[in-house]
Amino acid sequence: MAIHREKPKEKVYVKVRSFFDRIGDMQPTAIIWEDGREFKIDAVTDFYPANGQINAPKDDRYTVKINGEYKYLYFERTDSYFPSRYGRWYVKVARP
């Protein structure tokens, strides 16, 4: 019996169009790849906030729907050493 192992995924930082709604929540609306391709986010269906524990990942995870498929989009929060930089977006991609 063969064991199927998922390929390791790596972070790929991307541009994201987003806005802040009237209560201050960040809402992503499109993902833009480095080559300029833009993928409209049809819906944000789930949000998992960053872990507040010390030494834990500080990444928010959004479940987004793009062209009928559900994907994860991450927002990596920066630390207090970079006050002018709030964070950056990434996706996880399996490389060949």
ChimeraX commands (.cxc) that place a marker at each C-alpha (Angstrom):
marker #1 position 0.00,0.00,0.00 radius 0.5
marker #1 position 1.44,3.35,-1.04 radius 0.5
marker #1 position 1.32,6.26,1.34 radius 0.5
marker #1 position 0.23,9.49,-0.30 radius 0.5
marker #1 position 2.17,12.42,1.08 radius 0.5
marker #1 position 1.16,15.97,0.36 radius 0.5
marker #1 position 3.90,18.09,-1.17 radius 0.5
marker #1 position 5.25,20.71,1.21 radius 0.5
marker #1 position 3.86,24.16,0.57 radius 0.5
marker #1 position 5.78,27.39,0.65 radius 0.5
marker #1 position 4.68,30.95,1.24 radius 0.5
marker #1 position 4.24,33.09,-1.84 radius 0.5
marker #1 position 3.73,36.76,-1.02 radius 0.5
marker #1 position 1.08,38.43,-3.16 radius 0.5
marker #1 position -0.61,41.79,-3.62 radius 0.5
marker #1 position -4.18,41.92,-2.38 radius 0.5
marker #1 position -6.88,44.48,-2.99 radius 0.5
marker #1 position -8.80,45.04,0.19 radius 0.5
marker #1 position -10.80,47.60,2.10 radius 0.5
marker #1 position -11.74,48.28,5.69 radius 0.5
marker #1 position -15.45,48.10,6.36 radius 0.5
marker #1 position -17.24,50.56,8.62 radius 0.5
marker #1 position -16.45,48.60,11.79 radius 0.5
marker #1 position -12.77,48.28,10.89 radius 0.5
marker #1 position -12.57,44.71,9.58 radius 0.5
marker #1 position -10.19,44.17,6.66 radius 0.5
marker #1 position -11.98,42.64,3.66 radius 0.5
marker #1 position -9.85,41.22,0.79 radius 0.5
marker #1 position -11.46,41.58,-2.65 radius 0.5
marker #1 position -8.81,40.34,-5.13 radius 0.5
marker #1 position -5.44,38.54,-5.25 radius 0.5
marker #1 position -2.82,39.81,-7.71 radius 0.5
marker #1 position 0.05,37.54,-8.70 radius 0.5
marker #1 position 3.54,38.81,-9.46 radius 0.5
marker #1 position 2.91,38.40,-13.20 radius 0.5
marker #1 position -0.12,40.73,-12.99 radius 0.5
marker #1 position -2.92,38.15,-13.13 radius 0.5
marker #1 position -5.76,39.21,-10.86 radius 0.5
marker #1 position -8.27,36.86,-9.25 radius 0.5
marker #1 position -11.47,38.38,-7.89 radius 0.5
marker #1 position -12.54,37.08,-4.50 radius 0.5
marker #1 position -16.24,36.23,-4.76 radius 0.5
marker #1 position -16.71,35.79,-1.01 radius 0.5
marker #1 position -14.88,35.54,2.29 radius 0.5
marker #1 position -16.51,32.54,3.94 radius 0.5
marker #1 position -14.42,32.19,7.09 radius 0.5
marker #1 position -11.85,34.06,9.13 radius 0.5
marker #1 position -9.46,32.60,11.68 radius 0.5
marker #1 position -7.69,35.32,13.71 radius 0.5
marker #1 position -4.03,35.30,14.67 radius 0.5
marker #1 position -3.09,33.36,17.75 radius 0.5
marker #1 position -2.49,35.67,20.70 radius 0.5
marker #1 position -0.02,33.38,22.45 radius 0.5
marker #1 position 3.67,34.27,22.81 radius 0.5
marker #1 position 5.88,32.69,20.10 radius 0.5
marker #1 position 2.80,31.53,18.16 radius 0.5
marker #1 position 2.21,32.40,14.51 radius 0.5
marker #1 position 0.69,35.82,14.07 radius 0.5
marker #1 position -1.07,35.02,10.80 radius 0.5
marker #1 position -4.76,35.58,10.12 radius 0.5
marker #1 position -6.31,32.99,7.80 radius 0.5
marker #1 position -9.13,33.89,5.44 radius 0.5
marker #1 position -11.11,31.23,3.57 radius 0.5
marker #1 position -11.99,32.82,0.26 radius 0.5
marker #1 position -14.07,31.67,-2.70 radius 0.5
marker #1 position -12.54,32.29,-6.14 radius 0.5
marker #1 position -14.25,30.94,-9.29 radius 0.5
marker #1 position -16.24,28.45,-7.20 radius 0.5
marker #1 position -13.19,27.07,-5.35 radius 0.5
marker #1 position -12.30,27.61,-1.71 radius 0.5
marker #1 position -8.74,28.74,-0.96 radius 0.5
marker #1 position -6.81,30.00,2.04 radius 0.5
marker #1 position -5.37,33.50,2.05 radius 0.5
marker #1 position -3.11,34.54,4.91 radius 0.5
marker #1 position -2.30,37.90,6.42 radius 0.5
marker #1 position 1.07,37.91,8.21 radius 0.5
marker #1 position 1.17,40.54,10.91 radius 0.5
marker #1 position 4.48,42.31,11.45 radius 0.5
marker #1 position 5.97,42.95,14.83 radius 0.5
marker #1 position 6.41,46.17,16.74 radius 0.5
marker #1 position 9.93,46.72,15.33 radius 0.5
marker #1 position 8.33,47.90,12.05 radius 0.5
marker #1 position 5.64,50.39,13.07 radius 0.5
marker #1 position 5.08,51.70,9.54 radius 0.5
marker #1 position 4.45,48.19,8.16 radius 0.5
marker #1 position 1.19,46.60,9.26 radius 0.5
marker #1 position 1.62,43.24,7.54 radius 0.5
marker #1 position 1.61,41.39,4.22 radius 0.5
marker #1 position -0.47,38.82,2.40 radius 0.5
marker #1 position 0.55,35.36,1.21 radius 0.5
marker #1 position -0.80,32.08,-0.13 radius 0.5
marker #1 position 0.69,28.61,0.31 radius 0.5
marker #1 position 1.71,26.92,-2.93 radius 0.5
marker #1 position 3.04,23.42,-3.58 radius 0.5
marker #1 position 6.14,23.61,-5.76 radius 0.5
marker #1 position 7.02,20.80,-8.21 radius 0.5
marker link #1:1,2 radius 0.2
marker link #1:2,3 radius 0.2
marker link #1:3,4 radius 0.2
marker link #1:4,5 radius 0.2
marker link #1:5,6 radius 0.2
marker link #1:6,7 radius 0.2
marker link #1:7,8 radius 0.2
marker link #1:8,9 radius 0.2
marker link #1:9,10 radius 0.2
marker link #1:10,11 radius 0.2
marker link #1:11,12 radius 0.2
marker link #1:12,13 radius 0.2
marker link #1:13,14 radius 0.2
marker link #1:14,15 radius 0.2
marker link #1:15,16 radius 0.2
marker link #1:16,17 radius 0.2
marker link #1:17,18 radius 0.2
marker link #1:18,19 radius 0.2
marker link #1:19,20 radius 0.2
marker link #1:20,21 radius 0.2
marker link #1:21,22 radius 0.2
marker link #1:22,23 radius 0.2
marker link #1:23,24 radius 0.2
marker link #1:24,25 radius 0.2
marker link #1:25,26 radius 0.2
marker link #1:26,27 radius 0.2
marker link #1:27,28 radius 0.2
marker link #1:28,29 radius 0.2
marker link #1:29,30 radius 0.2
marker link #1:30,31 radius 0.2
marker link #1:31,32 radius 0.2
marker link #1:32,33 radius 0.2
marker link #1:33,34 radius 0.2
marker link #1:34,35 radius 0.2
marker link #1:35,36 radius 0.2
marker link #1:36,37 radius 0.2
marker link #1:37,38 radius 0.2
marker link #1:38,39 radius 0.2
marker link #1:39,40 radius 0.2
marker link #1:40,41 radius 0.2
marker link #1:41,42 radius 0.2
marker link #1:42,43 radius 0.2
marker link #1:43,44 radius 0.2
marker link #1:44,45 radius 0.2
marker link #1:45,46 radius 0.2
marker link #1:46,47 radius 0.2
marker link #1:47,48 radius 0.2
marker link #1:48,49 radius 0.2
marker link #1:49,50 radius 0.2
marker link #1:50,51 radius 0.2
marker link #1:51,52 radius 0.2
marker link #1:52,53 radius 0.2
marker link #1:53,54 radius 0.2
marker link #1:54,55 radius 0.2
marker link #1:55,56 radius 0.2
marker link #1:56,57 radius 0.2
marker link #1:57,58 radius 0.2
marker link #1:58,59 radius 0.2
marker link #1:59,60 radius 0.2
marker link #1:60,61 radius 0.2
marker link #1:61,62 radius 0.2
marker link #1:62,63 radius 0.2
marker link #1:63,64 radius 0.2
marker link #1:64,65 radius 0.2
marker link #1:65,66 radius 0.2
marker link #1:66,67 radius 0.2
marker link #1:67,68 radius 0.2
marker link #1:68,69 radius 0.2
marker link #1:69,70 radius 0.2
marker link #1:70,71 radius 0.2
marker link #1:71,72 radius 0.2
marker link #1:72,73 radius 0.2
marker link #1:73,74 radius 0.2
marker link #1:74,75 radius 0.2
marker link #1:75,76 radius 0.2
marker link #1:76,77 radius 0.2
marker link #1:77,78 radius 0.2
marker link #1:78,79 radius 0.2
marker link #1:79,80 radius 0.2
marker link #1:80,81 radius 0.2
marker link #1:81,82 radius 0.2
marker link #1:82,83 radius 0.2
marker link #1:83,84 radius 0.2
marker link #1:84,85 radius 0.2
marker link #1:85,86 radius 0.2
marker link #1:86,87 radius 0.2
marker link #1:87,88 radius 0.2
marker link #1:88,89 radius 0.2
marker link #1:89,90 radius 0.2
marker link #1:90,91 radius 0.2
marker link #1:91,92 radius 0.2
marker link #1:92,93 radius 0.2
marker link #1:93,94 radius 0.2
marker link #1:94,95 radius 0.2
marker link #1:95,96 radius 0.2
view
